[in-house]
Amino acid sequence: MRQEFLPFSRPTIDDDEINEVVDSLRSGWITTGPKVKRFEDAFAAYVHAPFAVPLSSATAGLHLTLLALGITEGDEIITTPMTFASTLSIPVLCGARPVLVDIEPGTLNIDAARIREKITPATRAIIPVHFAGQACDMDPILALAGEFGLTVIEDAAHAAGTEYKGKRIGSLESVSIFSFHPNKNLTTGEGGMVCTPDESLAEEVSLLKFHGMSREAWKRFAASGTPNYDIMMPGFKYNMMDIQAAIGIHQLPKLDGFIARRTEIAEFYNREFADVPELALPSYAPYDQRHTWHLYTPLVRIEQLTIDRDRFMEELKKLNIGTGLHYKAIHHHAWYRENMPQPAGSLPHADYASDRILSLPLFPTMSDEDARDVVEAVKDVIARHRK
Ligand SMILES: *Cc1c(COP(=O)(O)O)cnc(C)c1O
């Protein structure tokens, strides 16, 4: 058994990021400033987004996007149950009703073929989540949006660098929202980015993010700015700081390398677990795409074992292997059970995955030996709990 605990995720931070943050701290300009602009431009160029708005989080991005689109009481939003809290909590807090569509059993992405039957006159938007960094089937989703006049809001929290049929997520006819939380493939500590080809939407999100002040208001204490400013509308306080962007500026050039290493480890797991019938392994979607392997999420076939998934995770922890849970399906959480109960059996693939899924350690600085330790521990737990 390994001596040291292996977490399921750890950010990759080098001297470049540290020195850039120190430079910001020493410069006297800590909050939104020139480094945020540099990061915005570099990220927009990387994902081929015509417009990008840097923010304090992806959750803030979802909030401002829904407000900018005027989504409100009585509106319906179609999304997936295999996602993080904010994908649904923000629509709920805006007064909208989230409508859940089941996932595909292999990729755990929203089943695009099941969306049409959930569209009603109240539907305003579809929020696909690129689960674990693998692109949803965007062509049918964008076609439905066109047919019914809906907005596609991609929850791209896992998808920095993900491609769909040769196009980067961030460059499609939609709004896409990225997260730079420390567990994500690229981090700024906390942070997010809204990307879109819709200039007026980007402008609205940009105004809403900082007190409704115009884009250049952050300069008002700099030599190039003026202390005067105008409030164009009531706004929030969701701006990204230069301290955060300082990290992102140095993460971005390394992102392709991070993805390559993540892919190596994920494919090693796939090979090593290929002959383990107690695991259902993540599978690749059939269309051309680039999977960025934000997460490695096998399903544990608990019906073949004497323990459930939670015990499985505890057993791995005893062997010093950390795990994550992405995700217990959203409709299994207390508030949603109480306030948005789903008819029994209406989301069978999400229900199945929810009770069986776990996230194994996957981050770029993991060694080959770390990955071998994970495989050994997983096989050991299975061997000791086979029915
Ligand atoms: C992390 C995450 C978010 C929220 O991102 P924050 O930047 O933490 O607000 C939203 N959706 C999904 C799918 C996520 O994984």
The ligand as an SDF file (V2000), in Angstrom:
LIG
                    3D

 15 15  0  0  0  0  0  0  0  0999 V2000
  -17.1220   23.5890  -11.4650 C   0  0  0  0  0  0  0  0  0  0  0  0
  -18.3990   23.5610  -12.1910 C   0  0  0  0  0  0  0  0  0  0  0  0
  -19.2680   24.6610  -12.2310 C   0  0  0  0  0  0  0  0  0  0  0  0
  -19.0520   25.8880  -11.3940 C   0  0  0  0  0  0  0  0  0  0  0  0
  -17.8380   26.5250  -11.6210 O   0  0  0  0  0  0  0  0  0  0  0  0
  -17.3600   27.6540  -10.6040 P   0  0  0  0  0  0  0  0  0  0  0  0
  -16.2640   28.3390  -11.3330 O   0  0  0  0  0  0  0  0  0  0  0  0
  -16.8850   26.9430   -9.3700 O   0  0  0  0  0  0  0  0  0  0  0  0
  -18.4930   28.5450  -10.3200 O   0  0  0  0  0  0  0  0  0  0  0  0
  -20.4140   24.5850  -13.0030 C   0  0  0  0  0  0  0  0  0  0  0  0
  -20.7120   23.4810  -13.7210 N   0  0  0  0  0  0  0  0  0  0  0  0
  -19.9160   22.4000  -13.6920 C   0  0  0  0  0  0  0  0  0  0  0  0
  -20.2970   21.2140  -14.5270 C   0  0  0  0  0  0  0  0  0  0  0  0
  -18.7520   22.3920  -12.9200 C   0  0  0  0  0  0  0  0  0  0  0  0
  -17.9830   21.2980  -12.8850 O   0  0  0  0  0  0  0  0  0  0  0  0
  1  2  1  0
  2  3  1  0
  2 14  2  0
  3  4  1  0
  3 10  2  0
  4  5  1  0
  5  6  1  0
  6  7  2  0
  6  8  1  0
  6  9  1  0
 10 11  1  0
 11 12  2  0
 12 13  1  0
 12 14  1  0
 14 15  1  0
M  END
$$$$
